[in-house]
Amino acid sequence: MPIIKTNVTTKARIMRSNKVVILYRYIPQYRLEFYKRLYKLCENKGIDLQVIYGDPSKSEKTKGDSVSFDQGSFVKNRYFSFGHSELIWQPVLGLTRSADLVIVEQANKLLINFPLLLRQLCGIQRICFVGHGRNFQATKRHRLSELLKKSLIRTPHWWFAYTSRVANLVEASGFPADRVTIYNNAIDTYALSALRREISEGELRDFAARIGITSKNVCLFVGGIYSEKRISFLLDVCERLRTRIPDFQMIVVGGGPDDCLVRNFSQKHPWLIFTGPLVGREKVKCFMLSKLMLMPGLVGLAVLDTFALEVPVITTNVPYHSPEIDYLESGSNGIIVSPFDDADCYAAKVAEFLLDEQKRLKLVAGCRSSAPIYTIEKMADLFCDGIVQALATQR
């Protein structure tokens, strides 16, 4: 079950100034409900919460998931290219000056973090990190960036860790365990489940006919379409599956810098349906038409979609998954295939679960059991508790 590591303090110790600012580079659609809930929880505890967010980069805009937040404040970001890296300046020093607590993403490319940490060093503010502890997708060219990130890991006043693995990593660096909140990063799975119950068989049949689904052996990919997702590998696997299972069909939902690979493939192979980015009801229908989620590359929050909508994910043991991979128990609520670079092995495993319904249903049952453990409601509660503790703890 989700846990929270904090020192034991009381609300009475929250300092007079309890204005909290969360800086978020931009708000993706899946994050919106979390902020709505967090606002209400903080308001009930007498905490003045402000979310300041900006706009996505050019490449991120292709995902089509950026949304506005009525209760937040929008400040346009400034993007700069530096070699292979992208740096972001959020011009919010004035807007954050009166905050007692400022929560920022742990990312070197966010230049605002450095003057904010300087404020903390001068005793002006308390700064909190939220994030992974390290870049799980880092390569050799990120070596200097990772060294900088490692050197700063112990600098904030408080840590909001995505998962217990992140907390262990942070604490291993020497950061105090009683200043770490594990909030179990999640999405609004309740809304997804509710949509699934609302959609009738007739509506689903109409949707299937509209996008061209005629088979029962359908698999799905949903997410950003970029290199870490291993799209070329996925398309290779799909061709192998079509050879093994003549009526196999694939739905790809999402957008990103590599979506031209999917678009070109779908034009030559009409059994692969590329929808582009979808959210809400339309996305849920794609899940309902599918037996399995295929994600041979990076897996993150998408694992929670598979739990809520009971479509088990089959991934591989690539070394750069996001922390949420911790929620996946191979053989119970999904499958992790090894080795990660064997397309035929991966295709064979997918075919095994497509053609053996009993095996697939065992995974479906695991998804159903896992869904209530990781929810946005619990995430918001834990995060709010962490804010209360961070305010109540002296610098």
C-alpha positions, -999 to 999 in steps of 0.1 A, spaced: 0 0 0 11 36 -6 32 50 23 45 84 33 78 90 50 78 122 71 89 134 104 61 136 130 51 172 134 17 190 139 -3 215 120 3 239 148 39 242 137 31 254 102 47 288 99 25 319 96 34 323 60 19 292 43 18 303 7 29 275 -15 39 278 -52 42 248 -75 61 255 -107 52 232 -136 67 236 -170 33 229 -187 3 210 -176 -5 178 -195 -41 166 -196 -35 137 -172 -22 161 -145 -53 184 -145 -74 164 -120 -45 161 -96 -41 199 -93 -79 204 -89 -79 179 -60 -47 193 -45 -62 229 -45 -92 217 -25 -72 198 0 -48 227 6 -77 252 9 -93 230 36 -60 231 55 -56 269 52 -28 267 27 -27 292 -1 -16 271 -31 -7 286 -65 3 266 -95 23 285 -121 27 268 -155 39 276 -190 37 262 -225 53 230 -240 82 230 -263 77 226 -301 84 189 -300 61 184 -270 32 203 -287 29 174 -312 17 152 -283 -15 173 -282 -18 169 -244 -12 204 -231 -42 220 -212 -49 252 -194 -58 253 -157 -84 279 -146 -71 281 -110 -35 284 -120 -14 312 -135 0 309 -170 35 324 -177 50 318 -211 83 298 -210 114 308 -229 132 280 -247 169 280 -256 190 254 -275 224 245 -261 242 218 -281 220 187 -279 201 201 -249 172 224 -244 171 249 -216 140 265 -202 136 298 -184 104 304 -165 103 342 -158 86 338 -124 111 352 -98 88 380 -89 57 358 -87 74 334 -63 91 360 -41 64 360 -14 60 322 -12 72 304 18 75 271 0 83 266 -37 80 232 -53 99 226 -85 107 197 -108 142 183 -103 155 190 -138 188 208 -147 172 223 -179 149 243 -157 171 273 -151 148 289 -126 158 262 -101 193 277 -96 183 312 -84 155 296 -63 181 273 -46 202 304 -40 173 320 -22 171 290 1 208 292 7 203 328 18 175 317 42 148 335 21 127 305 10 124 268 13 126 249 -20 112 214 -26 121 189 -54 96 167 -71 109 140 -95 128 109 -102 160 115 -83 179 108 -115 172 106 -153 163 70 -159 167 77 -197 202 92 -194 228 82 -219 266 89 -221 260 124 -235 240 132 -203 270 124 -180 277 160 -170 241 168 -165 237 137 -143 267 147 -123 252 181 -117 218 165 -107 236 142 -83 254 171 -67 222 189 -61 201 160 -49 206 169 -12 201 206 -16 163 211 -13 143 215 19 120 186 11 117 158 -15 85 146 -32 94 112 -46 74 96 -74 78 60 -60 96 42 -32 125 34 -56 130 72 -60 129 77 -23 155 50 -17 177 66 -43 174 100 -27 180 87 8 210 67 -4 226 101 -14 224 111 23 192 131 22 172 128 54 145 101 52 122 122 74 121 149 47 109 126 19 73 121 9 64 92 -13 33 101 -32 30 72 -57 26 91 -90 -8 84 -105 -35 95 -130 -73 98 -127 -81 61 -130 -115 65 -115 -126 87 -144 -113 61 -169 -132 33 -152 -164 54 -152 -161 61 -189 -156 24 -196 -188 16 -178 -207 43 -197 -198 31 -232 -224 8 -246 -218 -22 -270 -236 -3 -297 -214 28 -293 -183 6 -293 -194 -12 -325 -200 21 -343 -166 33 -332 -149 1 -344 -166 3 -378 -156 40 -381 -119 34 -375 -118 1 -394 -115 -26 -366 -129 -59 -378 -109 -84 -357 -110 -97 -321 -72 -100 -321 -65 -63 -315 -35 -48 -297 -29 -12 -287 -2 14 -282 -11 47 -264 15 73 -256 40 98 -269 57 86 -301 94 93 -297 127 73 -297 125 58 -262 92 42 -271 110 21 -297 84 26 -325 104 9 -352 108 -22 -330 70 -21 -324 62 -19 -361 86 -48 -368 68 -68 -341 34 -60 -356 45 -74 -390 56 -106 -373 23 -109 -354 3 -103 -386 22 -133 -401 14 -155 -370 -22 -143 -366 -37 -134 -400 -65 -112 -385 -42 -93 -361 -49 -56 -360 -31 -28 -342 -43 6 -329 -17 33 -323 -29 64 -303 -6 94 -297 17 119 -313 53 129 -312 84 135 -333 84 99 -346 47 97 -356 57 99 -393 70 63 -389 35 51 -378 17 72 -404 38 58 -433 34 23 -420 -4 25 -417 -6 37 -453 11 5 -465 -5 -17 -439 -42 -7 -434 -46 -33 -406 -27 -8 -384 -49 21 -375 -32 54 -365 -56 77 -347 -32 105 -336 -37 119 -300 -69 109 -283 -82 116 -248 -112 107 -227 -140 87 -242 -123 81 -276 -92 68 -260 -111 45 -237 -130 30 -267 -96 20 -282 -88 2 -250 -121 -16 -250 -115 -29 -285 -80 -42 -275 -68 -73 -257 -33 -62 -249 -12 -30 -247 21 -33 -266 49 -10 -253 83 -25 -260 100 7 -250 97 31 -221 68 25 -197 56 51 -173 22 63 -162 6 43 -190 8 12 -168 -21 28 -147 -42 31 -178 -38 -6 -183 -48 -14 -148 -79 8 -148 -91 -4 -182 -80 -40 -177 -59 -43 -208 -26 -58 -197 7 -43 -210 35 -63 -225 68 -45 -223 105 -54 -223 133 -51 -198 148 -19 -213 170 -2 -187 153 32 -189 118 27 -178 102 55 -157 97 49 -120 61 38 -124 74 5 -139 76 -5 -102 38 -10 -102 41 -37 -129 45 -73 -115 55 -95 -145 32 -125 -148 6 -110 -125 -7 -77 -139 15 -75 -171 45 -90 -188 81 -79 -190 99 -97 -219 136 -104 -219 158 -98 -238 146 -64 -248 161 -65 -283 146 -98 -296 116 -89 -318 107 -125 -325 107 -134 -288 85 -104 -280 61 -112 -309 59 -148 -297 50 -137 -261 23 -114 -275 9 -142 -296 9 -165 -266 -15 -142 -247 -36 -133 -277 -43 -169 -285 -46 -183 -249 -76 -165 -233 -72 -181 -199 -36 -168 -196 -47 -133 -207 -76 -133 -182 -52 -141 -154 -34 -109 -163 -67 -90 -165 -75 -101 -130 -41 -88 -118 -48 -54 -134 -82 -53 -117 -65 -60 -83 -38 -34 -89 -61 -5 -100 -73 6 -65 -38 8 -51 -26 36 -73 -52 64 -76 -50 101 -81 -71 106 -49 -44 88 -28 -17 107 -46 -33 141 -39 -38 132 -2 -1 121 2 12 151 -16 -9 175 5 3 158 37 39 163 24 32 200 19 19 203 55 49 186 68 73 206 47 57 239 60 59 227 95 96 218 94 122 244 100 149 251 74 
